[in-house]
Amino acid sequence: MDPNAVVSVAVGTAGTADVPVILQALGTVIPNYSVTVTSRVDGELMAVYFTEGQYVKKGQLLAQIDPRSYQATLDQYLGDLAQNQAQLKSAQLTAERYKRLFAKDSLAKQDLDTQMATVGQYAGAVKSDQAQIDAAKLNLIYAKIVSPIDGYVGLRLVDPGNIVASSSTTGIVTVTQTNPIAVTFSVPQAQLATLLPKVRKGEALNVQALDQMGNTPLANGTLKFISNEIDTNTGSIKLKALFDNPDEKLYPNQFVNVKLTTDILRNAVVVPSAAVQLGSDGEFLYVVKDSKVTRRTIKVGPVMGEQTVIREGVAQGEQVVTRGIDHLREGSKVEVEKPARIDTAASKTAKPGTGDKIR
């Protein structure tokens, strides 16, 4: 090639922009809370008050355990309490009388001490009865099974008429919270040094969830959790983000693409990505000055669409070659192509039947 030949090239201008630094990963949607509702008392399941798939509120009645045995136990303890309270009152009155007699030296000290001990005995019995009453009332409350969270109920696991036990781990139904909802994903352990200080300081790092193809944004959330250990099998660390999900675009066990914004590069130098080339010594590009090109070794940063961040090697306002690079070498003479002129005053072309006229 003639070294004096002039090469026609297209150029772009290095500008500045605020560029987000993004980590991409595959994530799995999980419920923020998922609770298996079990019975805390034993008895017959008398009724259920939900339909499968129904949305329930925290505290809403889900099922009823037969409460009659627990009511009978409560009544028994109430009777014991009334009996011991009466005996305590009688013992206290006797103790007061003994104190007056002892003050007049008409009663032995031993008799007074014995009576005071009797008062303490009945006082203890009253406290014991009250504790048993509280426990019995609690069992009556537990006989009414309520939802511990807002969410959707799943399949009914036990039918009315069955005997349920507090020791059972099967449960009656599962309640799953879907708003807010969480996404778990993993990033390489090398990113921990960047992420951990920000999370520990309470910075809200933005996380975007996209569909399985990575094309459609589904929800925006915030990073909430970093695992306390690195997975030695994969050399990665697990993260968890929380998303508002009022329209249920995210659903438990759904696979999503995740974009985590770890930083924003303010006023970063950006050039058209087409200008960046890869050589044996790393990335480079050609800079046009005084109709000649200079080969620059560069350090690149994140890619933002059709723009690439240049960390080192190019200054704002410099022109870089975007087309015709294959014919260039250091010092080549170039002619910058002029952009095609768009004639905004172009005449209209008549279409059949429109009634337009050519002028």
QUIRAGI-V949830 format. One line per field, one symbol per residue. ss: DSSP state (A for helix, B for strand, O for the rest). psi: psi as a letter, one per 20 degrees, with the letter a starting at -180 (. if undefined). burial: 1 if it has 16 or more other C-alpha atoms within 10 Angstrom, else 0. Layout:
ss=???
psi=???
burial=???
//
This chain:
ss=OOOOOBBBBBBBBOBBBBBBBBBBBBBBBBBOOBBBBOOOOOBBBBBBOOOOOOBBOOOOBBBBBOOAAAAAAAAAAAAAAAAAAAAAAAAAAAAAAAAAAAAOOOOOAAAAAAAAAAAAAAAAAAAAAAAAAAAAAAAAAAABBBOOOOBBBOOOOOOOOOBBOOOOOOOOBBBBOOOOBBBBBBBBAAAAAAAAAAAAOOOOOBBBBBOOOOOOBBBBBBBBBBOOOOBOOOOBBBBBBBBOOOOOOOOOOOBBBBBBBBBBBBBBBBBBAAAOBBBOOBBBBBBBBOOBBBBBBOBBBBBBOOBBBBBBOOOOOOBBBBBOAAAOOOOOBBBBOOOOOOOOOOOOOOOOOOOOOOO
psi=poijqpppqqrrppaqqopqoppqrprppqqhpopoorpjrqapohqqkqqpjqpqqpipphrpqojghhhggghghhghggghhghggghggghhhhgghhhjkjqqhhhggghhhgghghghhgggghghgghhhghhghhoprpirpapqbqpipqqhqpqqhipigrhrppppiorrqpqrqqqhhihhggghgghijpnppppprrhijhophqpapphppqjqpoihikrqpqpqppplhjkhpqpjqprppooohrpoplqpqrphihpqpahjaqrrppppljrqpppprpqbqpncjqppohpiqqpiqpqpiqjhhjqrpjqpqppppqppooikqqqpqqpihjqqp.
burial=00000111111111110011110011111111111111111111110101000001000111111110010011001101100110110011011001100000000000010011011001101101110110011011111111111111110000000001100000111111111111111110100000100000000011111110000001111111010001000001111111111000011100111111111000011111111100000001111100011111110111100011110001100011110010010011110000000000000000000000000
//
